[in-house]
Amino acid sequence: MSLYKLLDNVKEILIEDKLCNSVTSGDLSEAMLNKKILYPYSHVSLGTSSFPANTIQYNLFVLCMDIVDVSKDSITDQYKGNDNEHDAFNTTVTILARLVEKFRSGDVKLDGYHLVGTPTAEPYYDQFTDKVAGWMLSLSVETINEVGSC
């Protein structure tokens, strides 16, 4: 199974999610300069790879974020504040949980790829051109090494 197929299928699963509006890969800082990004937004990047016997393990990172809108109204709830940050976290963790479940359920797009260990997610906050919040998912995926020896 190729890395191309894995990345293309992860992108397809994310974009098919009714909550996810845009998917990119590559350099995140360059992707965030794209004015055509629609939130909630996912960005796929590669981590390390390892080569156990007859397999390849890919470590992927999927950053899923939504824009945080700040109300001009005065703060009436000190816990929630005057923005939709909790909504952004809820929406984006839902998108990532659905992606993980596609791996676990044996989705046909991911046939031949298997999760290694338990995927984890960390909260993510940033201020690019927009204030955003979401989650960074880290997952390891294993597939058969189809590259023959020379």
C-alpha positions as a Markdown table, in Angstrom:
| # | Residue | x | y | z |
|---|---|---|---|---|
| 1 | Met | 0.0 | 0.0 | 0.0 |
| 2 | Ser | 1.5 | 3.3 | -1.0 |
| 3 | Leu | 1.9 | 6.5 | 1.0 |
| 4 | Tyr | 0.1 | 8.3 | -1.8 |
| 5 | Lys | -3.0 | 6.1 | -1.3 |
| 6 | Leu | -2.9 | 6.6 | 2.4 |
| 7 | Leu | -2.7 | 10.4 | 2.2 |
| 8 | Asp | -5.3 | 10.7 | -0.5 |
| 9 | Asn | -7.7 | 8.5 | 1.4 |
| 10 | Val | -7.3 | 10.4 | 4.6 |
| 11 | Lys | -8.0 | 13.6 | 2.7 |
| 12 | Glu | -11.1 | 12.1 | 1.1 |
| 13 | Ile | -12.5 | 10.8 | 4.5 |
| 14 | Leu | -11.9 | 14.3 | 6.0 |
| 15 | Ile | -13.5 | 16.2 | 3.2 |
| 16 | Glu | -16.5 | 13.8 | 3.2 |
| 17 | Asp | -17.2 | 14.6 | 6.8 |
| 18 | Lys | -20.1 | 17.1 | 6.9 |
| 19 | Leu | -18.3 | 19.2 | 9.5 |
| 20 | Cys | -15.0 | 19.6 | 7.7 |
| 21 | Asn | -14.9 | 22.2 | 4.9 |
| 22 | Ser | -11.2 | 22.2 | 3.8 |
| 23 | Val | -8.2 | 19.9 | 3.8 |
| 24 | Thr | -4.6 | 20.7 | 3.0 |
| 25 | Ser | -1.2 | 19.2 | 3.5 |
| 26 | Gly | 2.4 | 20.3 | 3.4 |
| 27 | Asp | 3.8 | 23.5 | 5.1 |
| 28 | Leu | 1.1 | 24.7 | 7.5 |
| 29 | Ser | 2.3 | 28.3 | 7.5 |
| 30 | Glu | 2.0 | 28.4 | 3.7 |
| 31 | Ala | -1.4 | 26.7 | 3.8 |
| 32 | Met | -2.7 | 29.2 | 6.4 |
| 33 | Leu | -2.0 | 32.1 | 4.0 |
| 34 | Asn | -4.6 | 30.6 | 1.6 |
| 35 | Lys | -7.6 | 32.9 | 1.7 |
| 36 | Lys | -9.8 | 30.2 | 0.3 |
| 37 | Ile | -9.7 | 28.0 | 3.4 |
| 38 | Leu | -13.1 | 27.4 | 4.8 |
| 39 | Tyr | -13.4 | 26.4 | 8.5 |
| 40 | Pro | -13.6 | 23.9 | 10.1 |
| 41 | Tyr | -10.3 | 23.0 | 8.5 |
| 42 | Ser | -8.0 | 20.0 | 8.6 |
| 43 | His | -4.3 | 19.8 | 7.7 |
| 44 | Val | -2.4 | 16.5 | 7.2 |
| 45 | Ser | 1.3 | 16.2 | 7.7 |
| 46 | Leu | 3.8 | 13.4 | 8.0 |
| 47 | Gly | 5.9 | 12.5 | 11.0 |
| 48 | Thr | 8.5 | 9.7 | 11.2 |
| 49 | Ser | 8.3 | 6.3 | 9.5 |
| 50 | Ser | 9.7 | 3.0 | 10.7 |
| 51 | Phe | 10.3 | -0.3 | 9.0 |
| 52 | Pro | 9.4 | -3.3 | 11.1 |
| 53 | Ala | 9.7 | -6.7 | 9.4 |
| 54 | Asn | 7.7 | -6.7 | 6.1 |
| 55 | Thr | 5.8 | -3.5 | 7.1 |
| 56 | Ile | 6.0 | 0.2 | 7.0 |
| 57 | Gln | 4.7 | 2.4 | 9.9 |
| 58 | Tyr | 3.8 | 6.0 | 9.1 |
| 59 | Asn | 3.2 | 8.5 | 11.8 |
| 60 | Leu | 0.6 | 11.1 | 10.7 |
| 61 | Phe | -0.5 | 14.3 | 12.3 |
| 62 | Val | -3.9 | 15.7 | 11.5 |
| 63 | Leu | -4.5 | 19.2 | 12.8 |
| 64 | Cys | -8.2 | 20.1 | 12.8 |
| 65 | Met | -9.2 | 23.7 | 13.7 |
| 66 | Asp | -12.1 | 26.1 | 13.6 |
| 67 | Ile | -12.2 | 29.8 | 13.8 |
| 68 | Val | -12.9 | 31.3 | 17.2 |
| 69 | Asp | -15.4 | 34.2 | 17.0 |
| 70 | Val | -15.2 | 36.7 | 19.8 |
| 71 | Ser | -18.4 | 38.5 | 20.7 |
| 72 | Lys | -18.4 | 42.2 | 21.3 |
| 73 | Asp | -20.9 | 41.7 | 24.1 |
| 74 | Ser | -19.6 | 41.9 | 27.6 |
| 75 | Ile | -18.7 | 38.6 | 29.3 |
| 76 | Thr | -21.6 | 37.2 | 31.3 |
| 77 | Asp | -20.2 | 33.8 | 31.9 |
| 78 | Gln | -16.6 | 33.7 | 33.2 |
| 79 | Tyr | -16.3 | 30.0 | 32.4 |
| 80 | Lys | -17.3 | 30.2 | 28.8 |
| 81 | Gly | -16.1 | 33.7 | 28.1 |
| 82 | Asn | -17.4 | 35.6 | 25.2 |
| 83 | Asp | -16.3 | 33.4 | 22.3 |
| 84 | Asn | -17.1 | 30.0 | 20.8 |
| 85 | Glu | -13.9 | 28.3 | 21.7 |
| 86 | His | -15.8 | 25.3 | 23.3 |
| 87 | Asp | -17.7 | 24.9 | 20.1 |
| 88 | Ala | -14.5 | 24.9 | 18.1 |
| 89 | Phe | -13.0 | 22.2 | 20.3 |
| 90 | Asn | -16.2 | 20.1 | 20.1 |
| 91 | Thr | -16.6 | 20.3 | 16.4 |
| 92 | Thr | -12.9 | 19.5 | 15.6 |
| 93 | Val | -12.6 | 16.6 | 18.0 |
| 94 | Thr | -15.7 | 15.1 | 16.4 |
| 95 | Ile | -14.1 | 15.2 | 13.0 |
| 96 | Leu | -11.0 | 13.6 | 14.3 |
| 97 | Ala | -12.9 | 10.9 | 16.2 |
| 98 | Arg | -14.8 | 10.0 | 13.0 |
| 99 | Leu | -11.5 | 9.6 | 11.1 |
| 100 | Val | -10.1 | 7.3 | 13.8 |
| 101 | Glu | -13.2 | 5.2 | 13.7 |
| 102 | Lys | -12.9 | 4.8 | 9.9 |
| 103 | Phe | -9.5 | 3.2 | 10.6 |
| 104 | Arg | -10.9 | 1.0 | 13.4 |
| 105 | Ser | -14.0 | -0.1 | 11.4 |
| 106 | Gly | -12.0 | -1.2 | 8.4 |
| 107 | Asp | -13.4 | 1.4 | 6.0 |
| 108 | Val | -12.8 | 0.2 | 2.4 |
| 109 | Lys | -10.8 | 3.3 | 1.6 |
| 110 | Leu | -8.3 | 2.3 | 4.4 |
| 111 | Asp | -8.2 | -1.4 | 3.5 |
| 112 | Gly | -4.6 | -2.6 | 4.1 |
| 113 | Tyr | -3.8 | 0.1 | 6.7 |
| 114 | His | -4.0 | -0.6 | 10.4 |
| 115 | Leu | -3.7 | 1.6 | 13.4 |
| 116 | Val | -0.7 | 0.9 | 15.7 |
| 117 | Gly | -1.4 | 1.8 | 19.3 |
| 118 | Thr | -3.9 | 4.4 | 20.4 |
| 119 | Pro | -4.2 | 7.7 | 18.6 |
| 120 | Thr | -3.9 | 10.8 | 20.8 |
| 121 | Ala | -5.0 | 14.4 | 20.4 |
| 122 | Glu | -3.7 | 17.6 | 22.0 |
| 123 | Pro | -5.6 | 20.8 | 22.2 |
| 124 | Tyr | -4.4 | 23.4 | 19.7 |
| 125 | Tyr | -4.6 | 27.2 | 19.9 |
| 126 | Asp | -3.1 | 29.7 | 17.5 |
| 127 | Gln | -3.4 | 33.1 | 15.9 |
| 128 | Phe | -2.4 | 33.0 | 12.3 |
| 129 | Thr | -4.5 | 35.5 | 10.3 |
| 130 | Asp | -7.5 | 34.2 | 12.3 |
| 131 | Lys | -7.8 | 33.1 | 15.9 |
| 132 | Val | -8.3 | 29.3 | 15.8 |
| 133 | Ala | -8.7 | 26.4 | 18.2 |
| 134 | Gly | -8.9 | 22.7 | 17.7 |
| 135 | Trp | -6.9 | 19.5 | 18.1 |
| 136 | Met | -3.7 | 17.9 | 16.8 |
| 137 | Leu | -4.2 | 14.2 | 16.2 |
| 138 | Ser | -1.2 | 11.9 | 16.2 |
| 139 | Leu | -1.6 | 8.4 | 14.9 |
| 140 | Ser | 0.5 | 5.6 | 13.6 |
| 141 | Val | -0.6 | 3.5 | 10.7 |
| 142 | Glu | 1.0 | 0.3 | 9.5 |
| 143 | Thr | 0.8 | -1.3 | 6.1 |
| 144 | Ile | 2.6 | -4.1 | 4.2 |
| 145 | Asn | 5.9 | -3.1 | 2.7 |
| 146 | Glu | 5.4 | -3.9 | -1.0 |
| 147 | Val | 8.9 | -2.6 | -1.9 |
| 148 | Gly | 11.0 | -5.6 | -2.9 |
| 149 | Ser | 14.6 | -5.9 | -1.9 |
| 150 | Cys | 17.2 | -5.1 | -4.6 |
